[in-house]
């Protein structure tokens, strides 16, 4: 029900906006859920640096015809629609305030950030660096150097996740100052254990990438930004988030927040007159 709710709502949004839809060959249950153009699925065009980031990334969001980002349920399109606006108008303080992450010193936002967990290890055992959906970086901040953002839309309610590969646990230097996280990681290696909807192994890899990226430069946050929905799967997903929060050891700042909460927070800043078109778009489409 949770995934079906999301796709049905997005279809209705497209119909209300008069946006035509098409199928993707071999799309299966995602048939007729792709906009005719990429711009039809976005609040505003991709910034040049954003487009390049997606073209260079391993996620294939810009590949195919239609491309993956043209899907109404694309988590990449969701992240761009909600986050890129604040980057374009150079108001990352307002973005950080809405996301309830550190505000002071936020000076850059990039999409599809690849953060190697260890330069030496990645060359052999880990050829692919963890790929964050977005990364906020800070300057002149002793406590926080970066906030990594993992974005989820409908996929979390239909995907089955794997556990953490044992190879990660064999490289001790990756876990420096993260003993509790490592102990937790052992419980989902090689199987995912009781995590069915939350990709706990992916979050741990992101934490390792952020840990290496900010080493000796301050701490980091990992923000799990997801789209909430009704139904048993969504309830189970929220319970798994709570379980993750209880077990990762508080050795870094982990925050889970729904997109709905973030959008409502932007409204509560009392700036609708200044950001009317953006706020009305995200509210109409995602609330």
ChimeraX attribute file (.defattr): number of C-alpha atoms within 10 A of each C-alpha:
attribute: neighborCount
match mode: 1-to-1
recipient: residues
	/A:1	12
	/A:2	19
	/A:3	20
	/A:4	15
	/A:5	14
	/A:6	21
	/A:7	18
	/A:8	14
	/A:9	17
	/A:10	18
	/A:11	20
	/A:12	14
	/A:13	16
	/A:14	20
	/A:15	12
	/A:16	9
	/A:17	11
	/A:18	10
	/A:19	16
	/A:20	15
	/A:21	19
	/A:22	16
	/A:23	17
	/A:24	18
	/A:25	12
	/A:26	8
	/A:27	11
	/A:28	9
	/A:29	8
	/A:30	16
	/A:31	14
	/A:32	17
	/A:33	23
	/A:34	29
	/A:35	22
	/A:36	18
	/A:37	17
	/A:38	18
	/A:39	13
	/A:40	19
	/A:41	22
	/A:42	19
	/A:43	18
	/A:44	13
	/A:45	16
	/A:46	19
	/A:47	14
	/A:48	8
	/A:49	11
	/A:50	17
	/A:51	14
	/A:52	14
	/A:53	16
	/A:54	21
	/A:55	15
	/A:56	13
	/A:57	16
	/A:58	13
	/A:59	14
	/A:60	13
	/A:61	19
	/A:62	18
	/A:63	12
	/A:64	12
	/A:65	13
	/A:66	18
	/A:67	17
	/A:68	21
	/A:69	26
	/A:70	27
	/A:71	27
	/A:72	28
	/A:73	25
	/A:74	20
	/A:75	23
	/A:76	23
	/A:77	23
	/A:78	25
	/A:79	21
	/A:80	23
	/A:81	20
	/A:82	20
	/A:83	19
	/A:84	24
	/A:85	20
	/A:86	18
	/A:87	18
	/A:88	12
	/A:89	8
	/A:90	14
	/A:91	14
	/A:92	23
	/A:93	18
	/A:94	17
	/A:95	23
	/A:96	20
	/A:97	16
	/A:98	19
	/A:99	23
	/A:100	14
	/A:101	19
	/A:102	19
	/A:103	17
	/A:104	15
	/A:105	16
	/A:106	23
	/A:107	16
	/A:108	15
	/A:109	22
	/A:110	18
	/A:111	25
	/A:112	23
	/A:113	20
	/A:114	21
	/A:115	23
	/A:116	24
	/A:117	25
	/A:118	18
	/A:119	13
	/A:120	10
	/A:121	16
	/A:122	13
	/A:123	12
	/A:124	9
	/A:125	11
	/A:126	16
	/A:127	11
	/A:128	14
	/A:129	19
	/A:130	22
	/A:131	22
	/A:132	23
	/A:133	22
	/A:134	23
	/A:135	24
	/A:136	22
	/A:137	19
	/A:138	22
	/A:139	13
	/A:140	11
	/A:141	16
	/A:142	11
	/A:143	12
	/A:144	23
	/A:145	24
	/A:146	26
	/A:147	24
	/A:148	27
	/A:149	25
	/A:150	23
	/A:151	23
	/A:152	23
	/A:153	24
	/A:154	22
	/A:155	15
	/A:156	23
	/A:157	24
	/A:158	13
	/A:159	12
	/A:160	13
	/A:161	18
	/A:162	18
	/A:163	19
	/A:164	22
	/A:165	15
	/A:166	14
	/A:167	12
	/A:168	20
	/A:169	16
	/A:170	10
	/A:171	12
	/A:172	10
	/A:173	13
	/A:174	18
	/A:175	20
	/A:176	12
	/A:177	12
	/A:178	18
	/A:179	14
	/A:180	15
	/A:181	19
	/A:182	19
	/A:183	15
	/A:184	16
	/A:185	24
	/A:186	17
	/A:187	14
	/A:188	19
	/A:189	18
	/A:190	15
	/A:191	16
	/A:192	19
	/A:193	13
	/A:194	12
	/A:195	22
	/A:196	19
	/A:197	22
	/A:198	24
	/A:199	21
	/A:200	26
	/A:201	21
	/A:202	18
	/A:203	20
	/A:204	20
	/A:205	21
	/A:206	24
	/A:207	25
	/A:208	22
	/A:209	23
	/A:210	27
	/A:211	27
	/A:212	20
	/A:213	20
	/A:214	15
	/A:215	13
	/A:216	9
	/A:217	15
	/A:218	15
	/A:219	20
	/A:220	24
	/A:221	22
	/A:222	23
	/A:223	22
	/A:224	18
	/A:225	22
	/A:226	24
	/A:227	21
	/A:228	24
	/A:229	21
	/A:230	12
	/A:231	14
	/A:232	12
	/A:233	18
	/A:234	20
	/A:235	15
	/A:236	16
	/A:237	20
	/A:238	17
	/A:239	15
	/A:240	19
	/A:241	20
	/A:242	12
	/A:243	15
	/A:244	19
	/A:245	15
	/A:246	10
	/A:247	13
	/A:248	21
	/A:249	17
	/A:250	12
	/A:251	13
	/A:252	17
	/A:253	17
	/A:254	19
	/A:255	16
	/A:256	17
	/A:257	16
	/A:258	17
	/A:259	24
	/A:260	17
	/A:261	17
	/A:262	20
	/A:263	18
	/A:264	15
	/A:265	17
	/A:266	19
	/A:267	17
	/A:268	11
	/A:269	11
	/A:270	10
	/A:271	12
	/A:272	14
	/A:273	8
	/A:274	9
	/A:275	14
	/A:276	11
	/A:277	11
	/A:278	17
	/A:279	19
	/A:280	12
	/A:281	15
	/A:282	18
	/A:283	13
	/A:284	10
	/A:285	15
	/A:286	17
	/A:287	14
